[in-house]
Amino acid sequence: MSLKARISEDMKNAMRAKDSARLGAIRLLQSAIKQREVDERIELDDMQVVEAIEKMLKQRRDSISQYEAANRHDLADVEKFEVGVLQEYLPQALTDEEVDVILTQVITETGAVGIKDMSKVMAGIKPLVVGRADMAKISGLIKSRLGS
């Protein structure tokens, strides 16, 4: 079952269960997917759907930190719930050891020796870890490996 089909099925199940909070979060996700498909005039595959989910997660995390700074815990709780729902659709996260092995492999394959080669390493590692690791964390690891 494709990721889009799974999301649609989960939306139907949330409707049947009258779970309005979950239904709202899934509808936001479907809306983001449809919007991207209309804007780019393409049919999103699973990898592109994961990218859309990651973008939504980043937005939610930013909102949570802003709401908590403004002492609006009620709004932060709604965003946290949506983060939980969205994370269900991401592939299983890589462990730090797995990320380290992949990073070492990509650095070796690209022949990267300095920070100027960071873009080559990022381009090589992104398809291998998309949706399974935090790209900001990966970027920091690459910088420390290649010497900042």
Order of alpha helices (4+ residues) and beta strands (2+ residues): alpha-alpha-alpha-alpha-alpha-alpha-alpha
